[in-house]
C-alpha cells in the first residue's frame, strides 16, 4: 500500500481531480480519500484580552489564594529505583 499526500482546491462543482504517477496506469486500485479543510491562520488577528474571552478584569486577584479545602501536603517520596547497569556488547 502506498500513500500520496496532496493539497488541492475543490471548486464550486465539487469535483476532485487526482493525477497519479504513470507507473500505476492500467491497474485496479482501492482508493481511500481522507480530507481535512485547510484553516488559514490570520497573522493580522490580535490576541483576545481576558475580558473578550469572558473573564472579569479582576479574575486573577479573585482566584489567587482562594483554596478553601484541607491544606495540600506532598506525600513522602518513594526510594529511587536502582537498576542493573546495561552491558553493551563489544565488537
Secondary structure as UniProt FT lines:
FT   TURN            12..13
FT   HELIX           22..24
FT   TURN            25..26
FT   TURN            43..44
FT   TURN            50..54
FT   TURN            57..58
FT   HELIX           59..63
FT   TURN            64..65
//
